[in-house]
Amino acid sequence: MLHVRGERYLRLKFGLPAYKRASNREHAVLLKAVRQGDVDTAQSLVTQHLLDTGELLYRFLSESANPD
């Protein structure tokens, strides 16, 4: 269900290549923390990643709704 709900946002991300690179780096660091069993770091990274992604989506959707 998460994949279905998140698909529209993934498409949006692919339209923002600069963010895609940053997102890929964040995912790599998160995966490293998970593989090392560093739960605290992984939790912190995923929380920050989701907050940053939400902010990016908010800005993008706000700008799209209010073009100057």
C-alpha positions in Angstrom: 0.0 0.0 0.0 2.9 2.4 0.7 4.2 1.9 -2.8 0.9 2.7 -4.3 0.4 5.8 -2.2 4.0 6.9 -2.7 4.2 6.4 -6.5 3.0 9.9 -7.4 5.7 11.4 -5.2 8.4 9.1 -6.7 7.4 10.5 -10.1 7.8 14.0 -8.8 11.2 13.2 -7.4 12.4 11.9 -10.7 11.5 15.4 -12.1 13.9 16.9 -9.7 17.3 15.4 -10.6 19.3 17.5 -8.1 17.2 16.2 -5.3 17.4 12.6 -6.6 21.1 12.7 -6.2 20.9 14.0 -2.6 18.1 11.4 -1.9 20.3 8.6 -3.2 23.1 9.7 -1.0 20.8 9.8 2.0 19.5 6.3 1.2 23.1 5.0 1.0 24.0 6.4 4.4 20.8 5.0 5.9 21.4 1.6 4.4 24.9 1.6 5.9 23.6 2.4 9.3 21.0 -0.4 9.0 23.6 -2.9 7.9 25.8 -1.9 10.8 23.0 -2.4 13.2 23.1 1.3 14.3 19.4 1.7 15.1 19.7 5.2 16.6 21.4 6.6 13.6 19.1 4.8 11.2 16.0 6.2 13.0 17.5 9.7 13.0 18.4 9.5 9.3 15.0 8.2 8.2 13.2 10.8 10.3 15.2 13.7 8.8 14.9 12.3 5.3 11.1 12.1 5.6 10.9 15.6 7.0 13.1 17.0 4.3 11.1 15.2 1.6 7.9 16.5 3.0 9.2 20.0 2.9 10.4 19.6 -0.6 7.0 18.3 -1.7 5.2 21.1 0.1 7.4 23.8 -1.6 7.0 22.2 -5.0 3.2 21.8 -4.7 2.8 25.3 -3.3 4.8 26.8 -6.1 2.9 24.8 -8.7 -0.4 26.0 -7.2 0.7 29.6 -7.2 2.8 30.3 -10.3 3.8 33.9 -10.7 
